[in-house]
Amino acid sequence: MIMIKIKYVFLYLFITIIMIVSGYFFLIKSAPIALTFTPITSIVELNQALKIAAQQQRPVLLDVYAEWCSPCIALTQKTFPAANVIEQLTKFTRLKADVSANSAADIALMQHLQVIGFPSLLFWDNQGNSLPQAKISGFINAETFSRHLQQPFIFPRPSSASQNNPQ
């Protein structure tokens, strides 16, 4: 009789453990892939990164920010982690320039890029051409940023005329 009770205890314990583990896997949410940005500290590094991206036919996003800038922090914590933004930004070469130190190299980079406020999001097309019309200054929420990334000047769609008339 005692052997039967011990078997039932083990059976209930086994079923309980399976239910707990199954519930954990059922309820756990998969974490979105964290985007990585390549740090840029000078004009030379920027030019090298732009050259590589153009060779790879990838558009470029450069986030110019400062550690003390609260809109920059919000952009990093709220906009970039959004699932739709992550999906879109995987197509980009992502660069980040931290100009918090306000060093001579930081100032030269900001002057070169004509950045006067933070955050500043700058874009280049997949040929390495600057896209000043795509520039974003200040915080932008994920939904608006996602729509911005769909603009044809960032990812031009091939025209039907160029497809029908090869040269």
JORAVEN-V324864 format. One record per backbone hydrogen bond with DSSP energy under -0.5 kcal/mol. NH is the residue of the N-H (numbers start at 1). CO is the residue of the C=O. If there is no record, write none. Layout:
nh: <NH,NH>
co: <CO,CO>
This chain:
nh: <5,6,7,8,9,10,11,12,13,14,15,16,17,18,19,20,21,22,23,24,25,26,27,28,38,40,46,47,48,49,50,51,52,53,54,55,56,57,58,60,61,62,63,63,64,64,65,65,69,70,73,74,75,76,77,78,79,79,80,82,86,87,88,89,90,91,92,93,94,95,95,96,97,98,99,99,102,107,108,109,110,111,112,113,114,115,116,119,120,121,122,122,124,125,128,131,134,135,136,138,145,146,147,148,149,150,150,151,154,155,163,164,165>
co: <1,2,3,4,5,6,7,8,9,10,11,12,13,14,15,16,17,18,19,20,21,22,23,24,94,96,42,43,44,45,46,47,48,49,50,51,52,54,53,124,93,122,61,95,62,120,63,97,66,68,69,70,71,72,73,74,74,75,75,79,82,83,84,85,86,88,89,59,92,61,93,38,63,96,65,97,99,103,104,105,106,107,108,109,110,110,114,64,64,136,62,120,60,129,125,123,131,132,121,119,141,142,143,144,145,146,147,148,151,151,159,160,161>
